[in-house]
Amino acid sequence: MASLSVTCLGLRGYEEMVEAQERLAGERFDGSIRDLLLLLEHPPTYTLGRRSEQSDLLHDASWYREQGVEICRTPRGGKVTYHGPGQLVAYPIIDLRGVGKQPSGGERVDVAGFVATLEQAMSCALAEWGLPSGRIEGLTGLWVDDTRRSRKDFENADAASAAPGLSRGSIRKIGSIGLKIRRGVTSHGLSLNVSCDLQPFDWINSCGIESCRTTSIAAELGNSGPSVDAVGAAVAEALACALELQIVRGKPDQLGLAVPQRVDSVA
C-alpha cells in the first residue's frame, strides 16, 4: 500500500509555510518525496486567497495590526479566512495523478473529488466526538446545523436550502478549504476550528459569505473539547483511509524544517 507521511509542525508563521509548500510540492512532483500531510497551527493571521476583494476586510490594515493579526496574500484559491492558535491547519502535499479515477484528457485531475474527500475527512474526525457535520453543495467547507442530527442529514443540503439557516445562524461554518494545485500536486488545504478564538472571524467577511457565522468544536460541545493534536490525528486517519494510503510518521528535519515551537494547544 502507498503511504502518507504525516508530520506535526507545531506553531508556524504563514509565510514560512507558503515557501515550504512551494518547495515540497516541487519535490513531490519530481518524485523525490512521498505524499505528505503537514499538521500545524498559525499565529493570528488573515489570508487573502486569489478571489479576495478589498470589501472582505471590514477594517483597514492598521486596525488589524493593532489587534495583533497579520495579513498575508496567499496563492491558494478562495477568499479571506482567519488562522490562529487553537485551529488545526492541515496541508496535503499529494500528487493527485495517483489518486482515484482521473478525468479524461491531458493532465487533468479530480479536484472536486479531492475537495469532497477533505470535507469528508473533517466530518469523520468530528464524528469521533459525537459532533454531526457535513458539506453543503455550492458552499465549500464543513458545516454544522442545529436541524441536522447526523452526517446523513447533510446528503441533500445545498446553498439554496441552507440560505435561511445561514441567515438565522442555525447553520455555522466549522471548517474551511482552500487549495492550490500545480501540475497535479496539491498544497495549502484545510483549517478546522478546534478551540480557537472566534472573534477575529467577525472582523472580516468570512469566506465571502456575509451571513456566515463561524463556530468551533469547543463552542459546539460546550466544553474544552479535544486538543488540536487529537483532531489532527483523527483527520489524518480519515484522509489516509479515504485515499487508501498507509500513515507513516514524518519528522520536520526530514523535510528541511526546524523543530516545531510548542504551544499550549499543540502536543
Buried (B, 14 or more C-beta within 10 A) or exposed (E): EEBBBBBBBBBBBBEEBBEBBEEBBBBBBEEEBBBBBBBBBBBBBBBBBEBBEEEBBEEEEEEBEEEEBBBBEBBBBBBBBBBBBBBBBBBBBBBBBEBEEBEEEEEEBBBEBBBBBBBBBBBBBBBBBEBBBBBBBEBBBBBBBEEBEEBEEBEEBEEEEBEEBBEEEBBBBBBBBBBBBEBBBBBBBBBBBBBBBBEBBEBBBBBBBEEBBBBBBBBBBEEEBBBBBBBBBBBBBBBBBBBEBEBEEBEBEEBEBEEBBEBEBBE
